[in-house]
């Protein structure tokens, strides 16, 4: 999966970028149709304060849809773990929803085919 990582107003360490890529690559086991993703890393808080909140945002692009998750934490690694868990659940729900829609469409189409064959058997 192709992931673009954007660091807003700072430069991220390569270890952090590799950690994020590794964690997000594991999401493909839950839905193999992920096209790409965008990650935004931000520091929130006043410029004078030494401790800033880290904000981790991910947007995953699927065919015809997208999934978004956002988390604040004291470290990017902590926020990454929480977001990955959130995305796992969202991807599972999305896949189940797609399966249910597909199953419903299949049932409707077989009902239509059966109705057509019943009508053909009747002589007017």
ABEGO torsion letter per residue (X at the ends): XBBBBBBBGBBBBAAAAAAAAAAAAAAAAABAABABBBBBBBBBEBAABABBBBBBBBBBBBBGBBBBBBBBBABAAAAAAAAAAAAAAAAAAAAAAAAAAAAAAAAAAAAAAAAAAAAAABBX
